[in-house]
Amino acid sequence: MELPQVGKLLMGIGCGLVLFGFFLWVGGKSSLWGDLPGDIRVEKGSLTFYFPIVTCLLLSFLVSFILWVLSKFE
């Protein structure tokens, strides 16, 4: 791997970490993060089952989009 490619890789990882940190920071304050319509929550007595399917799909789309954008810079 040549030096300019390593620089691009490090910049991409750094930008990704900044975006990830931003989403965690903003998501921690938002009441919608992890509680989107379509997320599955079942509560029966003392048992609670929660599966955030829509949140997982949204995060998967965002990560895929970021990786697609980064692949265009090569």
MODELLER restraints for C-alpha pairs under 7 A, 6 or more apart:
rsr = mdl.restraints
at = mdl.atoms
rsr.add(forms.Gaussian(group=physical.xy_distance, feature=features.Distance(at['CA:12:A'], at['CA:70:A']), mean=6.82, stdev=0.5))
rsr.add(forms.Gaussian(group=physical.xy_distance, feature=features.Distance(at['CA:27:A'], at['CA:33:A']), mean=5.31, stdev=0.5))
rsr.add(forms.Gaussian(group=physical.xy_distance, feature=features.Distance(at['CA:34:A'], at['CA:52:A']), mean=6.28, stdev=0.5))
rsr.add(forms.Gaussian(group=physical.xy_distance, feature=features.Distance(at['CA:34:A'], at['CA:55:A']), mean=5.82, stdev=0.5))
rsr.add(forms.Gaussian(group=physical.xy_distance, feature=features.Distance(at['CA:36:A'], at['CA:54:A']), mean=6.56, stdev=0.5))
rsr.add(forms.Gaussian(group=physical.xy_distance, feature=features.Distance(at['CA:36:A'], at['CA:55:A']), mean=6.54, stdev=0.5))
rsr.add(forms.Gaussian(group=physical.xy_distance, feature=features.Distance(at['CA:38:A'], at['CA:53:A']), mean=6.96, stdev=0.5))
rsr.add(forms.Gaussian(group=physical.xy_distance, feature=features.Distance(at['CA:38:A'], at['CA:54:A']), mean=5.71, stdev=0.5))
rsr.add(forms.Gaussian(group=physical.xy_distance, feature=features.Distance(at['CA:39:A'], at['CA:51:A']), mean=6.11, stdev=0.5))
rsr.add(forms.Gaussian(group=physical.xy_distance, feature=features.Distance(at['CA:39:A'], at['CA:52:A']), mean=4.43, stdev=0.5))
rsr.add(forms.Gaussian(group=physical.xy_distance, feature=features.Distance(at['CA:39:A'], at['CA:53:A']), mean=5.25, stdev=0.5))
rsr.add(forms.Gaussian(group=physical.xy_distance, feature=features.Distance(at['CA:39:A'], at['CA:54:A']), mean=5.51, stdev=0.5))
rsr.add(forms.Gaussian(group=physical.xy_distance, feature=features.Distance(at['CA:40:A'], at['CA:50:A']), mean=5.65, stdev=0.5))
rsr.add(forms.Gaussian(group=physical.xy_distance, feature=features.Distance(at['CA:40:A'], at['CA:51:A']), mean=5.04, stdev=0.5))
rsr.add(forms.Gaussian(group=physical.xy_distance, feature=features.Distance(at['CA:40:A'], at['CA:52:A']), mean=6.03, stdev=0.5))
rsr.add(forms.Gaussian(group=physical.xy_distance, feature=features.Distance(at['CA:40:A'], at['CA:53:A']), mean=6.94, stdev=0.5))
rsr.add(forms.Gaussian(group=physical.xy_distance, feature=features.Distance(at['CA:41:A'], at['CA:49:A']), mean=5.70, stdev=0.5))
rsr.add(forms.Gaussian(group=physical.xy_distance, feature=features.Distance(at['CA:41:A'], at['CA:50:A']), mean=4.43, stdev=0.5))
rsr.add(forms.Gaussian(group=physical.xy_distance, feature=features.Distance(at['CA:41:A'], at['CA:51:A']), mean=6.45, stdev=0.5))
rsr.add(forms.Gaussian(group=physical.xy_distance, feature=features.Distance(at['CA:42:A'], at['CA:48:A']), mean=5.76, stdev=0.5))
rsr.add(forms.Gaussian(group=physical.xy_distance, feature=features.Distance(at['CA:42:A'], at['CA:49:A']), mean=5.07, stdev=0.5))
rsr.add(forms.Gaussian(group=physical.xy_distance, feature=features.Distance(at['CA:42:A'], at['CA:50:A']), mean=6.42, stdev=0.5))
rsr.add(forms.Gaussian(group=physical.xy_distance, feature=features.Distance(at['CA:43:A'], at['CA:49:A']), mean=6.41, stdev=0.5))
